Amino acid sequence: DTAVSQTPKYLVTQMGNDKSIKCEQNLGHDTMYWYKQDSKKFLKIMFSYNNKELIINETVPNRFSPKSPDKAHLNLHINSLELGDSAVYFCASSPRGEGSTEAFFGQGTRLTVV
Amino acid sequence: AQSVTQLGSHVSVSEGALVLLRCNYSSSVPPYLFWYVQYPNQGLQLLLKYTSAATLVKGINGFEAEFKKSETSFHLTKPSAHMSDAAEYFCAVYGQAGTALIFGKGTTLSVSS
């Protein structure tokens, strides 16, 4: 069983469209995240949720909206897609989001905006 | 805020040679530190972590790292590189208030035969 799974793995879409990426974890973790990895492989935290409550909302355009229907799911919805949104988006989870607890990552969603 | 700096964006070694990937942290209080590996087109996988139990930490695939408070470092090493070690390596630490892992800029390891 995959611990952190996200779908789709690849997403190609046109500018201006709205798209969603889904993430589910079966580890029983309280904290979930979305990270963005750019073309230079730099990983930047976008959002962090703890028990469905938003903890971190980094300087991300408000076209990005996370939604956590329950503790095991954290979806990412993106409105009015722009060329600069092209990147790999990673979902992750951790038991507490602090201390010595590592984060577990999904396989990533490669978003290409054309 | 806590942060990590990875020195060297690209490291090239020959198969069988020593691998040394550098990571320095910025914190007055020794933090918990992590090394992750990312193989092409895959997610991140934990290699090892420092939790203050021991300064020399052994991880998967023959990697280890030594925490040195005097040098604020947590360098990753492997005695003998293998072709399969070619990947992107990230050092990480929890940010302020321990809310999310903050990653270094990564080091690409290339291994030649």
Interface residues (C-beta under 8 A of the other chain):
Chain A: V4 Y33 K40 K41 F42 L43 I45 S48 I55 I56 F90 A92 S94 G97 E98 G99 S100 E102 A103 F104 F105 G106 Q107 G108
Chain B: Y32 F34 Y36 Q38 N41 Q42 G43 L44 Q45 L46 K49 T51 E88 F90 Y94 G95 A97 G98 T99 A100 L101 I102 F103 K105 G106 T108
